[in-house]
Amino acid sequence: MPSMRLSLPRRSADAHRATFANLLRLVVLCAIVLTLFLPIPAHAAPSLILPTTPGEDWRIIQGYGCGTHNGWDRYSLDLAQVNGPTYNAPIRAAAGGEVWHWESGSGTLILNHGGNFFTMYTHLARAVTTQRGRYFAAGETLGFAGDRGSPGVPHLHFTAFTARRDGWSGKQSVPLRFAEGVDLPEIGGCNQHGGRIVRAVANRAPEVSFRSELQPGGWYNSDQRIEFVTVWGGGGLSQAWNEEPAADAPMFARATEGYAQLAEAGEGLHTLKVRAWGPDGKLTLAEFGPVGYDVSPPDAPAPFGELRLAPGEAAIQWQPAGDALSGIAGYRVYIGPDPEGSAEWFTAEPAVRTEPLAPGQYLVRVQSIDRAGNSSPWTTIGTLVINHNE
């Protein structure tokens, strides 16, 4: 009898391709859904500069939360020159970023600054370039003001906003704050900050100011904080003790303020060095100090033995004590009968002159004080014997 073999039907190549195509469409759909509905990642917004012409007064002719500024772009500004036609005025990048989108109908150029952060410049008469990916440094002219999309009313419509990875979904404008010191928070109501005049300044290197109770050249025996803040900063900060921080990239990107703890430097005399990056990448190196940190007590003075004197004032000297760090500031001195005696009598020199002393025996006890405020134990360094008159 001939053998029999059961043959199962094979799926055609077209069926396999159809299945793969369906699977691919499902993956793409899932990716789109995730893009649209996942929360916008946390980000640190770059420091912004005013996008208008440096040295010129521009007025906010329409502010937040009013008219057309009442949707996702609630925190937008319409700006026009106070003394000038506005039309063809140079408009500059508020932060370093790449061209993300150009919309010719409204004259809208959008820059991508990374971290899901964007700035938008609308009603431009023309752009320097609309090439996607072209990088503009902060302060670089990217276009010229016009009335495209808003005929008869030349002005700049400016918005800074966050969005999801696709740059479009989840768009949300943010209240504006500029490196020139122009702070425009949410204050409620219609046309917020409308009528305010702002003036951009030419990009300059950031300035670093220090806030601390420490005095340069001083010594301290407790941990102290040195705070610092930048003006015209925003590109980041780096800090180091006793050496210049590297200039290739900031330790703290986009930070505008920071602090250092003196104890982190250890004992010794130290200088804090801070490097700041401006919004356009300009660098500044600033220093605070030197300041000293010393938590070690000084040495006690060496004993001098017994000193015999006639009645009256007594002049007493001893060898200076040593201190390896801040140095000796002076001594507290006790002269009396108590072997555990102490006093607030202070002398900056290793010597004292007493009031007239009655005949008898006195202990000389000394405590060394260093310039940081540390003190040695009270130590009996000698005996003073005042003889009777014969």
C-alpha positions as CSV (number, residue, x, y, z in Angstrom):
1,M,0.0,0.0,0.0
2,P,1.5,3.4,-0.9
3,S,2.4,5.6,2.1
4,M,0.3,8.7,2.7
5,R,1.6,12.1,3.8
6,L,-0.6,14.9,5.1
7,S,0.2,18.3,3.5
8,L,-0.9,21.5,5.3
9,P,-1.6,24.5,3.2
10,R,1.1,27.2,3.3
11,R,0.3,30.8,3.7
12,S,1.1,32.8,0.6
13,A,3.9,35.4,0.6
14,D,1.3,38.1,0.1
15,A,-0.4,37.0,3.3
16,H,2.9,37.3,5.3
17,R,3.5,40.7,3.9
18,A,0.0,41.8,4.8
19,T,0.4,40.6,8.4
20,F,3.8,42.4,8.7
21,A,2.3,45.6,7.3
22,N,-0.6,45.4,9.8
23,L,1.9,44.9,12.7
24,L,4.0,47.8,11.5
25,R,0.9,50.0,11.4
26,L,0.0,49.0,14.9
27,V,3.5,49.9,16.2
28,V,3.4,53.3,14.5
29,L,-0.1,53.9,15.9
30,C,1.1,53.0,19.4
31,A,4.1,55.4,19.0
32,I,1.8,58.2,18.0
33,V,-0.5,57.6,20.9
34,L,2.5,57.6,23.3
35,T,3.8,60.8,21.8
36,L,0.4,62.5,22.1
37,F,-0.5,61.4,25.6
38,L,2.7,61.0,27.6
39,P,3.5,64.0,29.8
40,I,6.0,66.5,28.6
41,P,9.4,65.6,30.1
42,A,10.8,67.9,32.8
43,H,13.2,70.4,31.4
44,A,15.2,73.4,32.3
45,A,14.3,76.4,30.2
46,P,17.2,78.4,28.7
47,S,17.8,81.9,29.8
48,L,16.1,84.3,27.4
49,I,17.1,87.7,26.1
50,L,14.7,90.2,24.6
51,P,14.4,89.4,20.9
52,T,14.2,93.1,20.0
53,T,16.9,95.5,18.7
54,P,19.4,96.3,21.5
55,G,19.3,99.9,22.8
56,E,15.8,100.6,21.4
57,D,12.6,101.0,23.4
58,W,9.8,98.6,22.4
59,R,6.3,98.7,23.9
60,I,4.1,95.7,24.7
61,I,1.0,96.5,22.7
62,Q,-0.8,93.3,23.7
63,G,0.2,91.3,26.7
64,Y,-0.9,88.0,28.4
65,G,-4.3,86.5,28.5
66,C,-6.2,88.9,26.2
67,G,-7.5,88.9,22.6
68,T,-5.7,86.4,20.5
69,H,-3.4,85.6,23.5
70,N,-5.8,83.4,25.3
71,G,-5.2,79.8,24.2
72,W,-2.1,77.7,24.4
73,D,-0.2,80.9,23.6
74,R,-1.7,82.8,26.6
75,Y,1.8,84.0,27.6
76,S,2.6,85.8,24.4
77,L,3.7,89.4,23.7
78,D,3.0,91.7,20.8
79,L,5.9,94.2,20.6
80,A,6.3,97.4,18.6
81,Q,9.0,100.0,18.5
82,V,8.3,103.2,20.5
83,N,10.2,105.5,18.1
84,G,10.3,103.9,14.7
85,P,8.3,102.1,12.1
86,T,8.9,98.6,13.5
87,Y,8.8,97.3,9.9
88,N,12.2,95.8,8.9
89,A,13.5,96.1,12.5
90,P,16.0,93.3,13.2
91,I,14.6,90.5,15.4
92,R,17.1,88.4,17.2
93,A,17.1,84.9,18.7
94,A,16.1,85.0,22.4
95,A,18.3,81.9,23.0
96,G,20.6,79.7,21.0
97,G,18.6,77.2,19.0
98,E,18.0,75.5,15.7
99,V,15.3,76.4,13.1
100,W,12.4,74.0,13.7
101,H,9.7,75.4,11.5
102,W,8.9,78.2,9.1
103,E,5.3,79.2,8.2
104,S,5.3,81.7,5.3
105,G,1.7,82.8,5.6
106,S,2.1,84.3,9.0
107,G,5.8,84.9,8.9
108,T,6.4,82.5,11.8
109,L,9.9,81.1,12.6
110,I,10.2,78.6,15.4
111,L,13.5,77.7,17.1
112,N,14.1,74.5,19.0
113,H,16.3,75.0,22.0
114,G,16.3,71.3,23.2
115,G,14.7,69.9,26.3
116,N,11.2,70.3,24.7
117,F,11.6,74.1,24.8
118,F,10.8,76.4,21.8
119,T,10.6,80.1,20.9
120,M,8.3,81.5,18.2
121,Y,8.7,84.7,16.2
122,T,5.6,85.7,14.2
123,H,4.7,88.4,11.6
124,L,8.3,88.5,10.2
125,A,8.6,90.3,6.9
126,R,11.3,87.9,6.1
127,A,13.7,85.4,7.7
128,V,17.5,85.3,7.4
129,T,17.0,81.6,6.5
130,T,14.3,79.1,6.8
131,Q,16.6,76.1,6.5
132,R,15.6,73.5,9.1
133,G,18.4,72.8,11.6
134,R,20.2,76.1,11.0
135,Y,21.6,77.2,14.3
136,F,21.2,80.8,15.6
137,A,23.2,81.9,18.6
138,A,21.5,84.0,21.3
139,G,21.3,87.6,20.0
140,E,21.9,86.7,16.4
141,T,19.5,88.3,13.9
142,L,17.1,85.7,12.6
143,G,14.7,87.9,10.7
144,F,13.0,91.3,10.3
145,A,9.7,92.5,11.8
146,G,6.8,93.0,9.5
147,D,3.0,92.6,9.3
148,R,2.7,89.3,7.5
149,G,-0.5,87.6,8.7
150,S,-1.5,90.9,10.4
151,P,-1.7,93.5,7.6
152,G,-1.3,97.1,8.6
153,V,0.0,96.5,12.1
154,P,3.8,95.8,12.0
155,H,4.8,94.1,15.2
156,L,6.5,91.1,16.6
157,H,4.4,88.4,18.2
158,F,6.7,86.4,20.6
159,T,6.0,83.2,22.5
160,A,8.1,80.7,24.4
161,F,6.6,77.3,24.9
162,T,7.0,73.7,25.7
163,A,5.7,70.8,23.7
164,R,6.1,67.0,23.4
165,R,8.8,65.4,21.3
166,D,7.0,66.0,18.1
167,G,7.1,69.8,18.8
168,W,3.4,70.3,18.1
169,S,1.3,68.3,20.6
170,G,0.9,69.5,24.1
171,K,2.0,73.0,23.3
172,Q,1.9,75.3,26.4
173,S,3.3,78.8,26.6
174,V,5.3,79.9,29.6
175,P,5.5,83.2,31.5
176,L,8.5,85.2,30.2
177,R,11.6,86.4,32.0
178,F,14.6,88.0,30.2
179,A,18.2,88.3,31.1
180,E,18.0,92.1,30.9
181,G,16.0,92.0,34.2
182,V,12.6,92.1,32.6
183,D,10.4,89.7,34.6
184,L,6.8,89.2,33.4
185,P,5.0,86.8,35.7
186,E,1.3,85.8,35.6
187,I,-0.6,88.6,37.5
188,G,-4.1,87.9,36.4
189,G,-6.5,89.8,34.2
190,C,-6.5,90.8,30.5
191,N,-3.6,92.3,28.7
192,Q,-1.1,91.7,31.5
193,H,2.0,93.9,31.2
194,G,0.4,95.8,28.3
195,G,1.9,99.2,27.8
196,R,5.2,98.3,29.5
197,I,8.3,99.5,27.7
198,V,11.3,97.2,27.5
199,R,14.8,97.7,26.1
200,A,17.1,95.0,25.0
201,V,20.8,95.4,25.6
202,A,23.7,94.1,23.5
203,N,24.9,90.7,24.6
204,R,27.7,90.9,27.2
205,A,29.6,88.6,29.5
206,P,27.7,87.6,32.6
207,E,28.5,89.2,35.9
208,V,28.9,87.2,39.1
209,S,28.2,88.6,42.5
210,F,28.8,86.9,45.8
211,R,26.7,86.9,49.0
212,S,28.4,85.9,52.2
213,E,29.2,87.1,55.7
214,L,32.7,85.9,55.2
215,Q,35.4,88.5,54.8
216,P,38.2,87.9,52.3
217,G,41.4,87.3,54.3
218,G,39.4,86.1,57.3
219,W,39.6,82.8,59.1
220,Y,36.7,80.7,60.4
221,N,36.2,77.7,62.6
222,S,32.7,76.8,61.5
223,D,31.2,75.8,58.1
224,Q,30.1,78.8,56.2
225,R,28.1,79.2,52.9
226,I,29.2,81.4,50.0
227,E,26.3,82.1,47.7
228,F,26.7,83.5,44.2
229,V,24.3,84.8,41.5
230,T,24.7,85.9,37.9
231,V,23.4,88.8,36.0
232,W,23.1,88.2,32.3
233,G,23.8,84.6,33.0
234,G,21.8,81.5,32.2
235,G,24.2,79.5,30.2
236,G,25.4,77.6,33.2
237,L,27.8,77.6,36.1
238,S,30.9,75.8,37.3
239,Q,32.8,76.2,40.5
240,A,36.0,75.0,42.1
241,W,38.2,75.7,45.1
242,N,41.7,77.1,44.4
243,E,41.7,76.3,40.6
244,E,39.8,77.5,37.6
245,P,36.9,75.4,36.5
246,A,37.1,73.9,33.0
247,A,35.8,76.2,30.3
248,D,34.5,73.5,27.9
249,A,31.1,73.0,29.5
250,P,29.3,74.1,32.7
251,M,28.9,71.7,35.6
252,F,25.4,73.0,36.2
253,A,23.7,73.7,32.8
254,R,21.5,76.8,32.6
255,A,22.0,77.5,36.3
256,T,22.0,81.2,37.3
257,E,22.9,80.9,41.0
258,G,24.6,78.5,43.4
259,Y,26.6,78.2,46.5
260,A,29.7,76.5,48.1
261,Q,30.4,75.4,51.6
262,L,33.7,76.4,53.1
263,A,34.1,73.1,55.0
264,E,34.2,71.3,51.6
265,A,37.5,72.9,50.9
266,G,39.1,71.5,54.1
267,E,41.4,73.3,56.5
268,G,43.6,76.0,55.0
269,L,43.3,79.3,53.0
270,H,41.1,78.9,50.0
271,T,39.8,80.9,47.0
272,L,36.4,80.0,45.4
273,K,36.4,80.4,41.6
274,V,33.2,80.5,39.7
275,R,32.9,80.4,35.9
276,A,29.6,81.6,34.4
277,W,28.2,81.2,30.9
278,G,25.9,83.8,29.4
279,P,22.9,83.0,27.2
280,D,25.1,83.5,24.2
281,G,28.0,81.4,25.5
282,K,30.2,84.3,26.7
283,L,32.3,83.4,29.8
284,T,33.2,85.1,33.0
285,L,35.5,83.9,35.7
286,A,35.0,85.4,39.2
287,E,36.8,84.8,42.5
288,F,35.9,85.1,46.2
289,G,38.6,85.0,48.8
290,P,40.9,84.0,50.0
291,V,39.1,82.8,53.1
292,G,40.5,80.4,55.7
293,Y,39.0,77.4,57.5
294,D,40.7,76.2,60.7
295,V,39.1,73.9,63.3
296,S,42.4,72.8,64.9
297,P,43.3,74.4,68.3
298,P,46.6,76.2,68.6
299,D,49.5,75.1,70.7
300,A,49.7,76.1,74.4
301,P,52.6,78.4,75.3
302,A,55.8,76.7,76.7
303,P,56.3,76.9,80.5
304,F,58.8,79.3,81.8
305,G,59.2,78.0,85.4
306,E,59.3,80.2,88.4
307,L,59.7,84.0,88.4
308,R,60.7,85.9,91.6
309,L,60.0,89.6,91.8
310,A,59.9,92.4,94.2
311,P,56.4,93.8,95.3
312,G,54.8,96.0,92.7
313,E,53.9,95.7,89.1
314,A,55.0,92.5,87.4
315,A,56.1,92.2,83.8
316,I,55.7,88.7,82.5
317,Q,56.8,87.3,79.2
318,W,56.6,83.8,77.6
319,Q,57.5,82.2,74.3
320,P,54.9,82.7,71.6
321,A,52.6,79.7,71.0
322,G,52.5,78.1,67.6
323,D,49.5,77.6,65.2
324,A,50.0,75.8,61.8
325,L,47.0,77.4,60.0
326,S,45.5,80.7,60.9
327,G,48.2,81.9,63.3
328,I,48.0,83.2,66.9
329,A,45.6,86.1,67.5
330,G,46.5,86.4,71.2
331,Y,46.2,85.0,74.7
332,R,43.9,84.9,77.6
333,V,45.7,85.2,80.9
334,Y,44.9,84.3,84.5
335,I,47.2,85.2,87.4
336,G,46.1,84.0,90.8
337,P,46.1,81.1,93.3
338,D,43.5,78.8,91.6
339,P,45.1,75.8,89.8
340,E,42.0,75.7,87.5
341,G,41.7,79.4,87.2
342,S,40.7,81.2,84.0
343,A,39.9,84.8,83.0
344,E,38.9,87.0,80.0
345,W,42.1,89.2,80.3
346,F,43.4,89.3,76.7
347,T,46.7,90.3,75.3
348,A,47.7,90.2,71.6
349,E,51.4,89.8,72.6
350,P,53.0,87.0,74.7
351,A,53.5,89.4,77.6
352,V,51.5,91.2,80.2
353,R,52.1,93.8,82.9
354,T,50.1,93.4,86.1
355,E,48.7,95.8,88.6
356,P,50.8,96.0,91.8
357,L,50.8,92.6,93.5
358,A,50.9,91.8,97.2
359,P,53.6,89.5,98.4
360,G,52.7,85.8,97.8
361,Q,52.7,83.1,95.2
362,Y,50.7,83.3,92.0
363,L,50.0,80.8,89.2
364,V,50.3,82.1,85.7
365,R,47.8,80.4,83.4
366,V,47.5,81.1,79.7
367,Q,45.1,80.0,76.9
368,S,46.2,80.6,73.3
369,I,43.6,81.9,70.8
370,D,44.1,81.5,67.0
371,R,42.7,83.9,64.3
372,A,39.9,81.5,63.6
373,G,38.7,81.6,67.2
374,N,40.0,78.2,68.3
375,S,41.6,78.0,71.7
376,S,44.1,75.8,73.4
377,P,43.4,74.3,76.9
378,W,44.2,76.5,79.8
379,T,47.8,75.7,80.8
380,T,49.8,76.7,83.9
381,I,53.0,78.0,82.3
382,G,54.7,79.3,85.4
383,T,54.7,80.5,89.0
384,L,55.1,84.1,90.1
385,V,56.6,84.7,93.5
386,I,56.4,88.2,95.0
387,N,58.9,88.6,97.8
388,H,58.2,90.4,101.1
389,N,60.1,93.7,101.5
390,E,63.1,93.1,103.7
